[in-house]
Amino acid sequence: MEPQTPDATPPAQGALVWRAAGAAPLLLVGLLIAMSAYNFSLRCESFGCMGIGLVWTIWLFLWLAALGVALGVRTLLRRRGLSTRTCGLALWLLGALGAGHGLYWLVHVAL
């Protein structure tokens, strides 16, 4: 008789929770994209220009926080030997968002 081997090893305890946590940075990226679309629709009217600058500053701090969350979750997933594809995608999207906004600021504001 041949020994029976399981077809698939059961996931480690809490692995499902960690995989779900890997999607958190993607949710933050979605929030940043929505906030960015809203920010670009704002128009400057007298004192409202200061408010637009404040909203963009808040966006920058949220972007930095999302970057920190994505890097932290990716590190934790890597330590547990789980897939980091969603965090890698979130980091790539965060980089594209940051570069795009930086270029926009450079071309339309700084120059």
C-alpha positions in Angstrom: 0.0 0.0 0.0 1.2 3.5 -0.8 1.2 6.1 1.9 -1.4 8.8 1.4 -0.1 12.3 0.9 -2.4 15.3 1.2 -3.1 17.1 -2.1 -2.6 20.5 -0.6 -1.1 21.5 2.7 -3.5 23.5 4.9 -2.8 27.2 5.1 -0.9 28.3 8.2 -2.9 29.7 11.0 -3.9 33.3 10.3 -2.6 33.1 6.7 -6.0 34.1 5.4 -6.0 37.1 7.6 -2.6 38.2 6.4 -3.6 37.7 2.8 -6.6 39.9 3.3 -4.3 42.4 5.0 -2.3 42.5 1.8 -5.3 44.1 0.1 -5.4 47.0 2.6 -2.7 49.0 0.6 -4.8 48.7 -2.5 -7.8 50.1 -0.7 -5.6 53.1 0.4 -4.5 53.6 -3.2 -8.2 53.7 -4.3 -8.9 56.3 -1.6 -5.9 58.4 -2.9 -7.1 58.1 -6.5 -10.6 59.2 -5.5 -9.3 62.1 -3.4 -6.9 63.1 -6.2 -9.8 63.2 -8.7 -11.8 65.4 -6.3 -8.8 67.7 -5.7 -8.3 68.3 -9.4 -11.9 69.3 -9.8 -11.6 72.1 -7.2 -11.3 75.6 -8.4 -9.6 78.5 -6.8 -11.9 81.3 -5.8 -10.4 84.1 -3.6 -9.7 82.6 -0.2 -10.4 79.1 -1.4 -7.0 78.8 -2.9 -5.5 78.2 0.5 -8.0 75.4 1.1 -6.9 73.7 -2.1 -3.3 73.9 -0.9 -4.3 72.4 2.4 -6.2 69.5 0.7 -3.1 68.7 -1.4 -0.9 68.8 1.7 -3.3 66.3 3.4 -3.1 64.2 0.3 0.7 64.1 0.5 0.6 63.0 4.1 -2.0 60.3 3.3 0.3 59.2 0.4 3.2 58.9 2.8 1.1 56.9 5.3 -0.1 54.6 2.5 3.5 54.0 1.4 4.4 53.2 5.0 1.5 50.8 5.3 2.3 49.1 2.0 5.9 48.6 3.0 5.1 47.4 6.4 2.5 44.9 5.3 4.8 43.7 2.5 7.5 43.1 5.1 5.2 41.2 7.3 3.9 39.0 4.5 7.4 38.3 3.3 8.5 37.2 6.8 5.6 34.7 6.8 6.4 33.4 3.4 3.1 34.6 1.8 2.6 36.2 -1.6 3.4 39.9 -1.8 1.8 40.6 -5.2 -1.0 42.9 -4.0 1.5 44.9 -1.9 3.9 45.1 -4.9 1.0 46.3 -7.1 0.1 48.9 -4.4 3.7 50.1 -4.2 3.9 50.4 -8.0 0.6 52.4 -8.1 1.8 54.6 -5.2 5.0 55.3 -7.1 3.1 56.1 -10.3 0.7 58.4 -8.3 3.6 60.2 -6.6 5.6 60.6 -9.8 2.6 61.8 -11.7 1.6 64.4 -9.1 5.2 65.5 -8.7 5.6 66.0 -12.5 2.3 67.9 -12.6 3.4 70.1 -9.8 6.8 70.7 -11.4 5.3 71.6 -14.8 2.2 73.6 -13.7 3.3 75.2 -10.4 7.0 75.3 -10.0 8.1 76.4 -13.5 
